[in-house]
Amino acid sequence: QRLLILASEAFAMRPSLEGNLAREVVRGLKAKGGQVALIDRTNARKVFSGGLLLALASRFSHEIFKKSSAKRVGIVLPPGVGSAVANLACLLAGTCPRFAPK
């Protein structure tokens, strides 16, 4: 029991947990740059670099910001690169992605 508590406290002290989630994801994708960051296998194998994902999410986040002032934005997409980009775009736009229940 005590070991679990200590492990939990040690994990909570990680510097990445103190920051903003969107900022940490952007930092990670920027560090990836042209390297593979995501592989989508929904239809055919498609490889996405960190820079491309960041560019797509940035553009989409501007649309979300312009069209909605809501704190939560609904996302109804199957798993894949589209939903990953939509989630990141919501974070960049300052909104919280909300998924439809199954």
C-alpha positions, 0 to 999 in steps of 0.5 A: 500500500505504501509503495503505491502511494510513493509511486503515485507521489513520484509520478505526480512530481514529473515536470511535464504534469505541471504544464499545459497539455496542449503546450506539452503536445506541441513541444513533442510534435515540434521535437519530432519535426519530420520524423514519424509521429503517427501511423494511421492504419484505418484503410491503408498505411499512412505515415504522419510527421510531427510537423504535419500533424501540428500544421493540420491541427493548427489550421483546424484549431483556427476554424474551431476558434472562429466558429465556436465559443463553447468550452466543449466541442463534440467530436464524432469521428472514428479512431484514426488520424482525423480524430487525433488531429481534431483532439489536438485542434480542440486543445490548441483552440482552448476547448475541451474535446467531448466524445459521443457515447457509444 
